[in-house]
Each structure stands twice: as structure tokens, then as C-alpha cells.
Amino acid sequence: MKVSELQIQNQLSQLDIGKVGSQGPAVKKSVSNNESKQNFSDILNTKISEDHSVRFSSHASKRLVERNMEVREDHMERLENGMSRVKEKGAKSSLFLMDEMAFVVSVKNQTVVTALDREAARSNVFTNIDSVAIV
């Protein structure tokens, strides 16, 4: 036998295989895993709500490139401030108007869903939004 096979055999012999169906430590471990999942979920939700940064979806990123739109640092600050304002009002999906640009945002996810320049915004109908903010 190889050394690795001997090590595996040694580890297996140390296990108490007769208690596979018992209500022992395995049950306790699954309960603690459920508690960990709840704690992880709570922690994740807390971190998400604390994070005030705005993200761009892949669709929005593509639109920015296609339409030669430049989003500067001051634009990001304005988007973040707008996101905080509409979130306080209970908005879920909003249209942000900024300079020559328009952004449809998911407030819950703090994500820009799509981006439009002045021309594209002029010939568009916006649906499924519950608020508009001028940022």
C-alpha cells in the first residue's frame, strides 16, 4: 500500500462508523450551520445597507460606452446622494436626471440599470419607475 492509502485507512479506523445514523454531533452541527446561515444573511444585509456606493450593471456599462458617456467622480457623488434621498422616501426604482444624462436605478440594489444620453432620453418612455430625481 501507498503511504496516502495507509493514512486514509488510519483516519477511517479512527472514525466511529457504527454511529452514522445517530442523533449525535451531526445534528448539532447542522443546527449550528443554520444559525451560521442566518447570521451570515443578517451580516450581509447589514453590510449592503451600510454600503452607499453606486454600482453599474453590465447593461448600463455597455450603454455608457456605446453612447460615449463619461461618468466622473463628481457624477458618482451626485448619484450616491440621489440614491440616499430617494431611498429615504421609500423609492424602489428611480429615474435620475443629471446634466445631459439620465439613469434608471434600482434603489434596493444601489445599481444603475441603464444610462442614457440626452438624445436617447428624449425619444424614450420610462416605465416601472416610482420616482424621478434631479441630481
C-alpha positions as CSV (number, residue, x, y, z in Angstrom):
1,M,0.0,0.0,0.0
2,K,1.0,3.6,-0.6
3,V,1.6,6.0,2.3
4,S,-1.5,8.0,1.3
5,E,-3.7,4.9,1.4
6,L,-2.3,4.0,4.8
7,Q,-3.1,7.5,6.1
8,I,-6.7,7.3,4.8
9,Q,-7.1,3.8,6.3
10,N,-5.8,5.1,9.6
11,Q,-8.2,8.0,9.6
12,L,-11.1,5.8,8.7
13,S,-10.3,3.4,11.6
14,Q,-10.4,6.3,14.0
15,L,-14.0,7.2,12.9
16,D,-16.9,5.6,14.8
17,I,-18.7,4.3,11.7
18,G,-21.3,2.5,13.9
19,K,-22.9,5.8,14.8
20,V,-23.7,7.1,11.3
21,G,-27.4,7.2,11.9
22,S,-27.2,8.5,15.5
23,Q,-28.6,11.9,16.7
24,G,-25.2,12.9,18.0
25,P,-22.9,15.7,16.8
26,A,-24.0,15.6,13.2
27,V,-27.5,17.0,14.2
28,K,-25.9,19.7,16.4
29,K,-23.6,20.6,13.5
30,S,-26.5,21.1,11.1
31,V,-28.3,23.3,13.6
32,S,-25.2,25.5,14.0
33,N,-24.9,25.7,10.2
34,N,-28.4,27.0,10.1
35,E,-27.6,29.5,12.7
36,S,-24.5,30.5,10.8
37,K,-26.5,31.0,7.6
38,Q,-28.9,33.3,9.5
39,N,-26.0,35.2,10.9
40,F,-24.3,35.4,7.6
41,S,-27.6,36.6,6.0
42,D,-28.0,39.3,8.7
43,I,-24.4,40.4,8.3
44,L,-24.7,40.5,4.5
45,N,-27.9,42.6,4.7
46,T,-26.3,45.0,7.2
47,K,-23.2,45.4,5.0
48,I,-25.2,46.0,1.9
49,S,-27.3,48.7,3.7
50,E,-24.2,50.3,5.0
51,D,-22.5,50.4,1.6
52,H,-23.5,53.6,-0.1
53,S,-21.6,53.1,-3.3
54,V,-23.4,53.0,-6.6
55,R,-22.7,50.2,-8.9
56,F,-23.3,49.9,-12.7
57,S,-24.9,46.8,-14.2
58,S,-23.3,45.3,-17.3
59,H,-26.1,46.7,-19.4
60,A,-25.5,50.2,-18.0
61,S,-21.8,49.9,-18.6
62,K,-22.4,48.9,-22.2
63,R,-24.7,51.9,-22.7
64,L,-22.1,54.3,-21.3
65,V,-19.5,53.0,-23.8
66,E,-21.9,52.9,-26.7
67,R,-23.1,56.5,-26.1
68,N,-19.7,57.9,-25.3
69,M,-20.8,59.0,-21.8
70,E,-18.3,59.9,-19.2
71,V,-19.1,59.5,-15.5
72,R,-16.7,61.5,-13.4
73,E,-16.1,61.4,-9.7
74,D,-18.5,64.3,-9.1
75,H,-21.2,62.4,-11.0
76,M,-20.7,59.4,-8.8
77,E,-21.1,61.6,-5.7
78,R,-24.3,63.1,-7.1
79,L,-25.6,59.6,-7.9
80,E,-24.9,58.4,-4.3
81,N,-26.5,61.4,-2.8
82,G,-29.6,61.0,-5.1
83,M,-29.7,57.3,-4.1
84,S,-29.8,58.2,-0.4
85,R,-32.5,60.8,-1.0
86,V,-34.9,58.5,-2.9
87,K,-34.2,55.6,-0.5
88,E,-35.3,57.8,2.4
89,K,-38.6,58.4,0.5
90,G,-39.2,54.7,0.0
91,A,-38.4,54.6,-3.7
92,K,-37.6,51.2,-5.3
93,S,-36.8,52.2,-8.9
94,S,-36.0,55.7,-9.9
95,L,-35.0,57.9,-12.9
96,F,-32.1,60.2,-12.1
97,L,-31.7,63.3,-14.4
98,M,-28.2,64.8,-14.3
99,D,-26.8,67.4,-16.7
100,E,-27.1,65.8,-20.2
101,M,-27.7,62.3,-18.8
102,A,-30.4,60.1,-17.4
103,F,-30.0,57.0,-15.3
104,V,-32.6,54.3,-14.3
105,V,-31.5,53.0,-11.0
106,S,-32.5,50.1,-8.7
107,V,-32.6,51.8,-5.3
108,K,-32.7,48.5,-3.4
109,N,-29.6,47.2,-5.1
110,Q,-28.0,50.6,-5.4
111,T,-27.3,49.8,-9.1
112,V,-27.6,51.9,-12.2
113,V,-29.7,49.7,-14.5
114,T,-29.3,51.7,-17.7
115,A,-27.8,55.0,-18.8
116,L,-29.0,57.4,-21.5
117,D,-27.6,60.5,-23.1
118,R,-29.9,63.5,-23.9
119,E,-30.8,62.1,-27.4
120,A,-31.7,58.6,-26.2
121,A,-33.7,60.0,-23.2
122,R,-35.6,62.4,-25.4
123,S,-37.1,59.6,-27.5
124,N,-37.7,57.1,-24.7
125,V,-40.6,56.1,-22.5
126,F,-39.7,55.2,-18.9
127,T,-41.7,52.5,-17.3
128,N,-41.6,50.6,-14.0
129,I,-40.2,53.6,-12.1
130,D,-41.8,55.1,-8.9
131,S,-39.8,58.3,-8.7
132,V,-37.7,60.9,-10.5
133,A,-34.9,62.8,-9.0
134,I,-32.9,65.7,-10.4
135,V,-29.3,65.2,-9.1
